[in-house]
Amino acid sequence: MLTKKWQKNKEELEKLEAWKKENQKINQDYQLATKLMQERILIYPKLNSLGKNILEGMWFKQLKIKSNLFQLEGSVVSPEGQHMMIFRNFFDNLKRDSNFKDFLNFEIGPLKTKRISNYEILDFIIEAKLK
């Protein structure tokens, strides 16, 4: 009788152990998912901010986001030679924008100026790294 009782308890203990292992695995998966959610970066608010901050005479050529690097390439055209002022205003607005608070070290890459007819065109690169 004791053997039967022990056998029944042993089966229930094995079921309990299997449930415990499954519960631990689910808990680990939950912890990982929570960590990934906290570390994710939403890109659409940043794209929206880029659209709001763009100034007249400016256009974007390429946007790259790789691992922890954000890189924006674009150009500014100005018939009055105001291309540097336009670029500087855009760059300052971008650094102050709350949607870019998870980036640090905003840096200006090579600036190249060229002239086509009476227009000066400034090609720029802006890079930022994730915190």
N, C-alpha and C positions, 0 to 999 in steps of 0.2 A: 504494500500500500504506500509506504514511504517512497519506494522507487518510482511508482507511477506519479506521485505528487511531485517528486524532484524532477522527473522527466518533463512534466507539464510546465513547471516553473522554468526549466532550462529552455524550453521552446519560447516561452514568453520573454525570457531574458535575451535570447538571441534576436527576437523581433525588436525588442527595445534597443539593443545595441545597433542593429541595422538602421533603425529610425534615427538614432542619435548621430550616426555617421552621415546619413543623408541630410540631417538638420545642420550639421557643421559645414557640409559642402554648400548648402543653400546660403548659410550665413556668410561664408567666404565670398561667394558670388555677389551677394548683396553689398558687402563691404567694398569690393572692387568696383561695382557699378556706381556706388555712391562717390567713390574717389574720382572716377572718370567724369561724373556729372559735375563735380566741383572744379575740376581742372579744364573743362571744355571752354572754348571761346566761341561765342556767337559772332558770326561774320556779318549777318545782315544788318545789324545796327551800325557797324563800321562802314559798310557800303552806303547806307543811307546818309551817314555823316559826311562821307566823301562827296556825295552828290549835293548836300546842303552847303558845304564849304567851298565848292569849286567857284572860281571867280570868272568873270567875263574875260575871254581871250585865252582861257586855259583848257587843255584837254588831256585826258589820260591815255597812254598808249598800252601800258601793261601793268597788271597787278599780280604779284607773286606772293604766295604764303607757303613757306616750307618750314616744317617743324617749328622752330622758334623765331623765324625771320619773316618780317613783313617788308616787301619792297614794292614801291610805286614809281613807275616811270611815266613822265608826261612832258608836255611842252607848254610854253606861254608865248603868245604873240602880242606885240604892242607897237602900233605905229608911232607912238610918242616916245619910245625908249623907256617905258615904264615897266618893262618885263621883270626886272629884279624886284621892284616894289610889290608887284602883283604876286610873284612867287613868295616873297618874304611874308606877306600878309596871309597867304594860304598856309604856309608852313607854321606860322605862329598860331593860327586858328586850329590847325590840326593837333598841335601839341597841347593846347588848352582844352580840347574837346573831351568831354567825360567818357565818350564811347571808346576812347583810346587810352584810358587810364591803366589798362593791363599791359601796355607797352612801355618800355623805357629806352633810353639812349636813342632818341630820334636823331638821325644823322643825315646830313645832306651829302649825297654822292657827287660825282663829277658834274659840274655845270658846264654846258657847252652853248656858246652863243654863235648864231649864224645870221646872215642878212640875206633876205630874198626881197628884191625890189626895194621898197622903202620900209619894209617891216623887219624888225629884229625878232628873232625867235630864240628862246632859251629852252634848251632840253635839260631836264633835271631828273635826278633819282633821289628818292627819300627812302631811307631804311630805318627800321625800328626792330628791337628785339623784345620778345616776351619776357615778362618778369619771371 
